[in-house]
Amino acid sequence: MIVTAALPLVAEYGAAVTTSQIARAAGIGEATIFRAFKDKDEVLDACVAEAVGTDHVLRELASIDLAEPLGIRLTEAAEALHAHLERVGAVVGSLHASGHRRGREPAHPADRPAPDSRARSMTALRDGVMDLIEPDRDALRLPPEKVAAAFLGLLFTRMQAPAAEADAPLTPEELIAVLLHGTLNDPGSSR
């Protein structure tokens, strides 16, 4: 509850957010924060862990209706993953811009990220997307694992594209169209 209330404030104010603001947003007394966390840095670290964690986006992927056509399922997945990456960028970027650094040791050894946590997160995301693709396995030229990897590659590249109007990144619909149908109007005509 505290971290959930703090996330939008951290995204907006970075490390300048006060525990008083967080308490008001959570509808609790400020002292309650310090019963749950040692100090504000521990609250900020918990916000980073929540923002970069994949549990929320994996639940969103799992809630996508498998009865929908593949293009719609993947568009919904692109939107969910885009929102996840935006949240990560907002929270981490705001904290970094305001001078908060994660250089200090976590209070508990269990709070340290595992050395392979990024790879495990990417595998979990790929598996979540793969589950959305699996019902259409027989219609695909590539196995769902490769289609999921290509989807994530296109999506993550899209996030890094320039923001200029002429160079605007692919919309989710365009990304899915390229993934599923390529870029040729008539794929058989250009050989």
Secondary structure, DSSP 8 states (H G I E B T S, - for coil): -HHHHHHHHHHHHGGG--HHHHHHHHTS-HHHHHHH-SSHHHHHHHHHHHHH-SHHHHHHHHTS-TTS-HHHHHHHHHHHHHHHHHHHHHHHHHHHHTT----S--SSGGGS--TTHHHHHHHHHHHHHHHHHGGGGGG-SS-HHHHHHHHHHHHHHHHTS--SSTT----HHHHHHHHHH-S-SSTTS--
